[in-house]
Amino acid sequence: MSGLRKYFVRHLPEGDPRRAGGQIYQVQVVDQYGQATAFAYLGANDMALDVGGGPIPEAVIKAARDLPAGRGDFVDSEGHILAPKDLLT
């Protein structure tokens, strides 16, 4: 898994002020420490996203959409949930 991009995806909680602008999901490209190196927001009807100089895989966008409001997870490029310790690999 080394060398592959890793992400943090989040479904913004109800009442978050960013939702007023139609932004519902946040996608972060993260480093091996879980720190965001780039991020962007998605609306309900957005189908594609470029962040940090590259496209975000559909599986990552689906992982964000599948989360309940207010929740976030680290995921790999296939949308599989990662434990924070797995970011180092």
Residue pairs with C-beta under 8 A, 6 or more apart in sequence:
1 76
1 86
1 89
2 89
4 76
4 77
5 29
5 52
5 54
5 77
6 29
6 30
6 32
6 74
6 75
6 76
6 77
6 82
6 87
7 27
7 28
7 29
7 30
7 56
7 60
7 63
7 74
7 75
7 76
7 77
8 26
8 27
8 28
8 30
8 34
8 36
8 72
8 73
8 74
8 75
9 25
9 26
9 27
9 28
9 60
9 63
9 64
9 67
9 72
9 73
9 75
10 25
10 26
10 27
10 28
10 64
10 67
10 71
10 72
11 24
11 25
11 64
11 65
11 67
11 68
11 69
11 70
11 71
11 72
12 18
12 19
12 23
12 24
12 25
12 26
12 69
12 70
13 69
13 70
14 69
14 70
18 41
22 43
22 44
23 41
23 42
23 43
24 41
24 42
24 43
24 44
25 41
25 42
25 61
25 64
25 65
26 39
26 40
26 41
26 42
26 64
26 72
27 39
27 40
27 41
27 42
27 49
27 51
27 56
27 60
27 61
27 64
28 36
28 37
28 38
28 39
28 51
29 36
29 37
29 38
29 39
29 51
29 52
30 36
30 37
30 74
30 87
31 37
31 87
32 87
32 88
33 87
34 74
34 84
34 87
37 52
38 51
38 52
38 53
39 51
40 49
40 50
40 51
40 56
42 49
42 61
42 64
46 61
47 61
48 55
48 56
48 61
49 55
49 56
49 61
50 56
57 77
57 78
57 79
59 75
59 77
59 78
59 79
60 75
60 77
60 79
62 79
63 73
63 75
63 79
63 81
67 73
73 81
73 82
74 81
74 82
74 83
74 84
74 86
74 87
75 81
75 82
76 82
